[in-house]
Structures are given as structure tokens and as C-alpha cells.
Amino acid sequence: MFDAIRKSFFQKSIQQVLDASKREQKTFGVSNATTIGILFDATNEKQRSSVLTLVQSLEKKGKKITALAYFNAKEVPANSAFKAYSNKEINWKGIPTAEQCQAFAKQAFHLLICFNPGKIASLEWIAATSRAYMKTGIANSQRNDYDLQLDIPADKPIQYFIEQLEIYLDKIILKKYESAAAL
């Protein structure tokens, strides 16, 4: 019962955030984005490894990457390769209170990539409050303001989502005098 109440409060809060959102939207692909924010669940070692590989690949292309990881644990492991937060830094509604979460959301990334196949509330919250110009994520039934959503089968690993995302983001190429609205 408490979970249902908490979920209800969270949904109402996120709806208010999305209704009040005044972010500036622009179209970015991998070729023209210079700053990229990545949100993900780092609880699973395989997912962490896949995201780390993606981060390294994007950095080789000259992109400035900021990654924020969520660990479904009481504490963030000491050997974390990313800025991270844990359950200890989430309030009773499911809203993250960690300073690094607030700082991440305030950054105006060209592109935000949210890896949230488990529909983790705190990751949804950070994505919703993010000031990123273009937001991408896994399609779900929750209300969000993603500009690009990919519908990924539940049995596919995060690596599949990364591969599909790279295919679609590589196709977004803005010509010098072409407006983003033309896409």
C-alpha cells in the first residue's frame, strides 16, 4: 500500500515537472553534439561495461561526456568509474536528492541518453528535469519528454539499445543551412 501511495506522489510530481518544463529543444545527432549526458542503472556489471564502452567510443570522437550512474544499493561502491548515487540519496517519493543529480540535470547537454529499461523512478526524474536540448531513451508507457524513443524488446540487453541508438543518431545530420524543424 505504501508503494502505491509513493508511486502516486511521484507520478503527480513528475507530471508537474513536465507541465512546467520550458527547455529549449534542438535536434542533435552524434556528429553535431559536442556535449552528451548519459544516465543509467549501474547495478548490473554487464550494463556498466556496455555504457563504459560507449563512453570511451564517444570520447574518441571528441565528445565531452558526463555520465551519472544509479546503484540499487545503500551505498555507491568505492570503485565506481562514474559519478553515481544510491538509494540512500533518494527521498521517499523516489526523487533523487544527491547534489550530483541536481548538477547533472542543470547542465544543458546537446544530447541526453537515458538507459532506463527497468523504469527506475529516480532516473526518470533526472531525465525529466534535465535541460538537455535533445533527449533519447527507451520507449515506455510513462509520461516523458524524450525527443527520440526506441522500442526495445524486454529480452534484449542494453548493448542492443546502444547499437540501435548509434544507428539512429548517426542518421541525424544537419546541413549548414537546414533547420532542426525540417527533420
C-alpha positions in Angstrom: 0.0 0.0 0.0 2.8 2.4 0.9 4.4 1.7 -2.5 1.2 2.6 -4.3 1.0 5.9 -2.4 4.6 6.7 -3.0 4.2 5.9 -6.7 1.1 8.2 -6.9 3.0 11.1 -5.3 5.9 10.5 -7.7 3.7 10.4 -10.8 2.0 13.7 -9.7 5.4 15.3 -9.1 6.8 14.3 -12.4 3.7 15.4 -14.2 4.1 18.9 -12.6 7.7 19.0 -13.7 6.9 18.0 -17.3 4.0 20.5 -17.5 6.2 23.3 -16.2 9.2 22.4 -18.4 10.5 25.2 -20.6 13.6 23.6 -22.1 14.8 24.7 -25.5 14.6 21.8 -27.9 17.1 21.4 -30.8 17.9 18.4 -32.9 21.3 16.8 -32.4 23.0 13.6 -33.6 26.3 12.1 -32.8 28.0 14.1 -35.5 27.0 17.6 -34.3 26.6 17.1 -30.5 29.7 18.1 -28.5 28.3 17.5 -25.0 26.5 14.3 -24.1 24.9 13.3 -20.8 24.4 9.6 -20.1 22.0 8.4 -17.3 22.0 4.7 -16.5 21.4 1.9 -14.0 24.9 0.7 -13.0 23.7 -2.0 -10.6 24.4 -4.7 -13.3 28.1 -5.2 -14.2 27.2 -6.0 -17.8 25.3 -2.7 -18.2 28.2 -0.8 -16.6 30.6 -2.4 -19.0 28.4 -1.6 -22.1 28.0 2.0 -21.0 31.7 2.4 -20.3 32.5 1.1 -23.8 30.0 3.6 -25.2 31.6 6.5 -23.2 35.1 5.6 -24.4 33.9 5.4 -28.0 32.2 8.8 -27.9 35.2 10.3 -26.2 37.4 9.1 -29.0 35.2 11.0 -31.4 35.9 14.2 -29.4 32.7 14.4 -27.4 32.6 15.7 -23.8 30.7 13.0 -21.9 29.2 13.3 -18.4 27.8 10.1 -17.1 25.6 9.6 -14.0 25.1 6.1 -12.6 22.4 4.8 -10.2 23.3 1.9 -7.9 20.3 0.0 -6.4 22.2 -0.3 -3.1 22.6 1.5 0.2 26.0 2.9 -0.8 27.8 3.6 -4.1 30.7 1.1 -4.5 34.1 2.6 -3.8 35.5 1.6 -7.2 32.8 3.3 -9.3 34.2 4.7 -12.6 31.3 7.2 -12.9 29.6 9.9 -10.8 27.0 7.9 -9.0 24.2 7.9 -6.4 22.4 5.2 -4.5 19.1 4.5 -2.7 20.5 6.5 0.3 20.2 9.7 -1.8 16.6 9.2 -2.9 13.7 10.6 -0.9 10.5 8.6 0.0 8.8 9.7 -3.2 11.6 8.3 -5.4 13.1 11.7 -6.2 16.9 11.9 -6.1 18.3 14.4 -3.6 22.0 14.0 -4.3 23.9 17.1 -5.3 25.4 15.4 -8.4 21.9 14.6 -9.6 20.8 18.2 -9.4 24.0 19.4 -11.1 23.6 16.8 -13.9 20.0 18.0 -14.5 21.1 21.6 -14.7 23.6 21.0 -17.5 22.4 21.9 -21.0 23.7 18.9 -22.8 23.3 18.8 -26.6 22.2 15.2 -26.2 20.9 13.2 -23.2 20.9 9.4 -23.4 18.8 7.7 -20.7 19.3 3.9 -20.3 16.4 3.0 -18.1 15.0 -0.3 -19.1 13.9 -1.0 -15.5 11.8 2.2 -15.3 13.7 3.4 -12.3 11.8 6.4 -10.9 14.9 8.4 -9.9 16.4 8.1 -13.4 13.0 9.2 -14.9 13.1 12.2 -12.6 16.6 13.3 -13.6 15.7 12.9 -17.3 12.5 14.9 -16.9 14.3 17.7 -15.1 17.2 17.8 -17.5 17.8 20.9 -19.5 19.3 18.9 -22.4 18.4 20.1 -25.9 17.6 16.6 -27.2 16.6 13.6 -25.0 16.7 10.0 -26.0 15.6 6.9 -24.1 13.9 3.6 -24.1 10.2 3.8 -25.0 7.8 3.1 -22.2 4.3 4.0 -21.1 5.4 6.6 -18.6 4.9 10.2 -19.5 8.2 11.8 -20.5 9.6 14.4 -22.8 12.0 12.3 -24.9 12.6 13.6 -28.4 13.6 10.1 -29.6 12.4 6.8 -28.1 13.5 3.4 -29.2 11.2 0.4 -28.5 13.5 -2.4 -27.4 12.3 -5.9 -26.7 12.5 -6.7 -22.9 14.7 -9.7 -23.5 17.4 -7.7 -25.3 20.5 -6.5 -23.4 21.4 -2.8 -23.0 24.1 -3.4 -25.7 21.3 -3.9 -28.2 19.8 -0.5 -27.3 23.2 1.1 -27.7 23.6 -0.4 -31.1 20.2 0.8 -32.3 20.7 4.2 -30.8 24.0 4.6 -32.6 22.3 3.7 -35.9 19.6 6.3 -35.5 21.7 9.1 -34.0 24.3 8.6 -36.9 21.5 9.3 -39.3 20.8 12.7 -37.9 23.0 15.1 -39.9 22.0 18.7 -40.1 23.3 20.6 -43.1 24.7 24.0 -42.6 21.5 25.9 -43.5 18.9 23.3 -42.6 16.8 24.0 -39.5 16.2 21.3 -37.0 12.4 21.6 -37.5 12.9 20.2 -41.1 13.6 16.8 -39.7 
